[in-house]
Amino acid sequence: MSGAEVRRLRDGDGQEFMARLKKTVVMVGMMGAGKTAVGTALARALAVPFLDSDEEIERAANRTIAEIFARDGEPFFREKESQVLTRLLKGTPCVLSTGGGAFMAEANRRMIREQGVSVWLKADLEVLWQRVRHKATRPLLRTPNPRETLRALLEARDPVYAQADLVVESGEGTLEQMAVRVREALATRPDVLETDG
């Protein structure tokens, strides 16, 4: 596969290993699960590009996600999100972070399953709330009771996230440790990540 070159890397203990990413790794999960932070650390560890679908949408629209939601509504945003995912999945294998709602659309899940591999960063409500409660950039949490809104979103979305190809618990540990956990999960899929150890 083009762009899936073999790279000599080092793991968390400094041990050298060879790796070749054959498919794009799509980080899915709730806002605050760590998709961008862990995804960035994973991409660095695998020496592949990191992309964020929300950033790509903002770049294409020349507006923030919050502005898109306010002006055009969520359905318009979801349509643009699917278009961006289609484009990014056709590119060079990379680590791709998605917005919390991207995996909710069955068409997106199918596309990710066929062209990449989904990794659900699973986090409980308290971890998520501690991470998002002071951020004003979450349009879905602009409600009278944002914690309850987050709880309801988590309850509705968890069964869908559970359809991801791989599940990694998000919570304890450094970003680098989380990235190692994701890499270890990916290594169980030789169709995605080929390593020599």
Contacts in CASP RR format, 6 or more apart in sequence:
PFRMAT RR
TARGET T0000
AUTHOR 0000-0000-0000
METHOD contacts of the structure
MODEL  1
MSGAEVRRLRDGDGQEFMARLKKTVVMVGMMGAGKTAVGTALARALAVPF
LDSDEEIERAANRTIAEIFARDGEPFFREKESQVLTRLLKGTPCVLSTGG
GAFMAEANRRMIREQGVSVWLKADLEVLWQRVRHKATRPLLRTPNPRETL
RALLEARDPVYAQADLVVESGEGTLEQMAVRVREALATRPDVLETDG
1 22 0 8 1.000
1 93 0 8 1.000
2 92 0 8 1.000
3 92 0 8 1.000
3 93 0 8 1.000
4 20 0 8 1.000
4 21 0 8 1.000
4 22 0 8 1.000
4 92 0 8 1.000
4 93 0 8 1.000
5 20 0 8 1.000
6 18 0 8 1.000
6 19 0 8 1.000
6 20 0 8 1.000
6 194 0 8 1.000
7 18 0 8 1.000
7 19 0 8 1.000
7 20 0 8 1.000
7 46 0 8 1.000
7 47 0 8 1.000
7 48 0 8 1.000
8 16 0 8 1.000
8 17 0 8 1.000
8 18 0 8 1.000
9 16 0 8 1.000
9 17 0 8 1.000
9 18 0 8 1.000
9 19 0 8 1.000
9 45 0 8 1.000
9 46 0 8 1.000
9 47 0 8 1.000
10 16 0 8 1.000
10 17 0 8 1.000
11 17 0 8 1.000
11 45 0 8 1.000
11 180 0 8 1.000
11 183 0 8 1.000
12 176 0 8 1.000
12 180 0 8 1.000
17 195 0 8 1.000
17 196 0 8 1.000
17 197 0 8 1.000
18 195 0 8 1.000
18 196 0 8 1.000
18 197 0 8 1.000
19 46 0 8 1.000
19 193 0 8 1.000
19 194 0 8 1.000
19 195 0 8 1.000
19 196 0 8 1.000
20 193 0 8 1.000
20 194 0 8 1.000
20 195 0 8 1.000
21 46 0 8 1.000
21 48 0 8 1.000
21 93 0 8 1.000
21 94 0 8 1.000
21 192 0 8 1.000
21 193 0 8 1.000
22 93 0 8 1.000
22 191 0 8 1.000
22 192 0 8 1.000
22 193 0 8 1.000
22 194 0 8 1.000
23 93 0 8 1.000
23 115 0 8 1.000
23 116 0 8 1.000
23 117 0 8 1.000
23 191 0 8 1.000
23 192 0 8 1.000
24 88 0 8 1.000
24 89 0 8 1.000
24 91 0 8 1.000
24 93 0 8 1.000
24 94 0 8 1.000
24 95 0 8 1.000
24 96 0 8 1.000
24 115 0 8 1.000
24 116 0 8 1.000
24 117 0 8 1.000
25 39 0 8 1.000
25 42 0 8 1.000
25 93 0 8 1.000
25 94 0 8 1.000
25 95 0 8 1.000
25 96 0 8 1.000
25 116 0 8 1.000
25 117 0 8 1.000
25 119 0 8 1.000
25 182 0 8 1.000
25 186 0 8 1.000
25 192 0 8 1.000
26 89 0 8 1.000
26 96 0 8 1.000
26 98 0 8 1.000
26 112 0 8 1.000
26 116 0 8 1.000
26 117 0 8 1.000
26 118 0 8 1.000
26 119 0 8 1.000
27 34 0 8 1.000
27 35 0 8 1.000
27 36 0 8 1.000
27 38 0 8 1.000
27 39 0 8 1.000
27 42 0 8 1.000
27 95 0 8 1.000
27 96 0 8 1.000
27 97 0 8 1.000
27 98 0 8 1.000
27 119 0 8 1.000
27 121 0 8 1.000
28 35 0 8 1.000
28 98 0 8 1.000
28 100 0 8 1.000
28 102 0 8 1.000
28 103 0 8 1.000
28 112 0 8 1.000
28 118 0 8 1.000
28 119 0 8 1.000
28 120 0 8 1.000
28 121 0 8 1.000
28 161 0 8 1.000
28 164 0 8 1.000
29 35 0 8 1.000
29 98 0 8 1.000
29 99 0 8 1.000
29 100 0 8 1.000
29 103 0 8 1.000
29 120 0 8 1.000
29 121 0 8 1.000
29 122 0 8 1.000
29 157 0 8 1.000
29 161 0 8 1.000
30 100 0 8 1.000
30 123 0 8 1.000
30 128 0 8 1.000
30 150 0 8 1.000
30 153 0 8 1.000
30 154 0 8 1.000
30 157 0 8 1.000
30 161 0 8 1.000
31 99 0 8 1.000
31 100 0 8 1.000
31 128 0 8 1.000
31 132 0 8 1.000
31 138 0 8 1.000
31 140 0 8 1.000
31 141 0 8 1.000
31 150 0 8 1.000
32 123 0 8 1.000
32 127 0 8 1.000
32 128 0 8 1.000
32 131 0 8 1.000
32 132 0 8 1.000
33 121 0 8 1.000
33 122 0 8 1.000
33 123 0 8 1.000
33 128 0 8 1.000
33 170 0 8 1.000
34 121 0 8 1.000
34 123 0 8 1.000
34 131 0 8 1.000
34 170 0 8 1.000
34 178 0 8 1.000
35 97 0 8 1.000
35 98 0 8 1.000
35 99 0 8 1.000
35 100 0 8 1.000
35 121 0 8 1.000
36 52 0 8 1.000
36 97 0 8 1.000
37 175 0 8 1.000
38 121 0 8 1.000
38 170 0 8 1.000
38 175 0 8 1.000
38 178 0 8 1.000
38 179 0 8 1.000
38 182 0 8 1.000
39 50 0 8 1.000
39 95 0 8 1.000
39 97 0 8 1.000
39 179 0 8 1.000
39 182 0 8 1.000
40 50 0 8 1.000
40 95 0 8 1.000
40 97 0 8 1.000
40 175 0 8 1.000
41 175 0 8 1.000
41 176 0 8 1.000
41 178 0 8 1.000
41 179 0 8 1.000
42 50 0 8 1.000
42 95 0 8 1.000
42 179 0 8 1.000
42 182 0 8 1.000
42 183 0 8 1.000
43 49 0 8 1.000
43 50 0 8 1.000
43 94 0 8 1.000
43 95 0 8 1.000
44 50 0 8 1.000
44 179 0 8 1.000
45 176 0 8 1.000
45 179 0 8 1.000
45 180 0 8 1.000
45 183 0 8 1.000
46 95 0 8 1.000
46 183 0 8 1.000
46 193 0 8 1.000
48 92 0 8 1.000
48 93 0 8 1.000
48 94 0 8 1.000
48 95 0 8 1.000
49 92 0 8 1.000
49 94 0 8 1.000
49 95 0 8 1.000
50 94 0 8 1.000
50 95 0 8 1.000
50 96 0 8 1.000
50 97 0 8 1.000
51 88 0 8 1.000
51 94 0 8 1.000
51 95 0 8 1.000
51 96 0 8 1.000
51 97 0 8 1.000
52 96 0 8 1.000
52 97 0 8 1.000
53 81 0 8 1.000
53 84 0 8 1.000
53 85 0 8 1.000
53 88 0 8 1.000
53 96 0 8 1.000
53 97 0 8 1.000
53 98 0 8 1.000
53 99 0 8 1.000
53 102 0 8 1.000
54 65 0 8 1.000
54 97 0 8 1.000
54 98 0 8 1.000
54 99 0 8 1.000
56 84 0 8 1.000
56 87 0 8 1.000
56 88 0 8 1.000
57 65 0 8 1.000
57 68 0 8 1.000
57 77 0 8 1.000
57 80 0 8 1.000
57 81 0 8 1.000
57 84 0 8 1.000
58 64 0 8 1.000
58 65 0 8 1.000
58 68 0 8 1.000
60 80 0 8 1.000
60 84 0 8 1.000
61 68 0 8 1.000
61 80 0 8 1.000
63 71 0 8 1.000
64 137 0 8 1.000
65 77 0 8 1.000
65 137 0 8 1.000
65 139 0 8 1.000
66 137 0 8 1.000
66 139 0 8 1.000
68 76 0 8 1.000
68 77 0 8 1.000
68 80 0 8 1.000
69 77 0 8 1.000
69 139 0 8 1.000
70 139 0 8 1.000
78 101 0 8 1.000
78 105 0 8 1.000
81 98 0 8 1.000
81 99 0 8 1.000
81 101 0 8 1.000
81 102 0 8 1.000
81 105 0 8 1.000
81 108 0 8 1.000
82 105 0 8 1.000
82 107 0 8 1.000
82 108 0 8 1.000
82 111 0 8 1.000
85 98 0 8 1.000
85 102 0 8 1.000
85 108 0 8 1.000
85 111 0 8 1.000
85 112 0 8 1.000
86 111 0 8 1.000
88 94 0 8 1.000
88 96 0 8 1.000
89 96 0 8 1.000
89 111 0 8 1.000
89 112 0 8 1.000
89 115 0 8 1.000
89 116 0 8 1.000
90 115 0 8 1.000
100 157 0 8 1.000
101 157 0 8 1.000
102 108 0 8 1.000
103 109 0 8 1.000
103 112 0 8 1.000
103 118 0 8 1.000
103 157 0 8 1.000
103 160 0 8 1.000
103 161 0 8 1.000
103 163 0 8 1.000
103 164 0 8 1.000
104 157 0 8 1.000
104 160 0 8 1.000
109 118 0 8 1.000
109 160 0 8 1.000
109 163 0 8 1.000
112 118 0 8 1.000
113 165 0 8 1.000
116 192 0 8 1.000
117 165 0 8 1.000
117 166 0 8 1.000
117 186 0 8 1.000
117 189 0 8 1.000
117 192 0 8 1.000
118 164 0 8 1.000
118 165 0 8 1.000
118 166 0 8 1.000
119 164 0 8 1.000
119 165 0 8 1.000
119 166 0 8 1.000
119 167 0 8 1.000
119 168 0 8 1.000
119 182 0 8 1.000
119 185 0 8 1.000
119 186 0 8 1.000
120 161 0 8 1.000
120 162 0 8 1.000
120 164 0 8 1.000
120 166 0 8 1.000
120 167 0 8 1.000
120 168 0 8 1.000
121 168 0 8 1.000
121 170 0 8 1.000
121 178 0 8 1.000
121 182 0 8 1.000
122 158 0 8 1.000
122 161 0 8 1.000
122 167 0 8 1.000
122 168 0 8 1.000
122 169 0 8 1.000
122 170 0 8 1.000
123 169 0 8 1.000
123 170 0 8 1.000
123 171 0 8 1.000
125 150 0 8 1.000
125 151 0 8 1.000
125 154 0 8 1.000
127 170 0 8 1.000
127 171 0 8 1.000
128 150 0 8 1.000
128 154 0 8 1.000
129 147 0 8 1.000
129 150 0 8 1.000
132 138 0 8 1.000
132 141 0 8 1.000
132 150 0 8 1.000
133 146 0 8 1.000
133 147 0 8 1.000
138 146 0 8 1.000
140 149 0 8 1.000
140 153 0 8 1.000
141 149 0 8 1.000
141 150 0 8 1.000
143 149 0 8 1.000
165 189 0 8 1.000
166 182 0 8 1.000
166 185 0 8 1.000
166 186 0 8 1.000
166 188 0 8 1.000
166 189 0 8 1.000
167 185 0 8 1.000
168 178 0 8 1.000
168 181 0 8 1.000
168 182 0 8 1.000
168 185 0 8 1.000
169 181 0 8 1.000
170 178 0 8 1.000
171 178 0 8 1.000
183 193 0 8 1.000
186 192 0 8 1.000
186 193 0 8 1.000
187 193 0 8 1.000
187 195 0 8 1.000
187 197 0 8 1.000
END
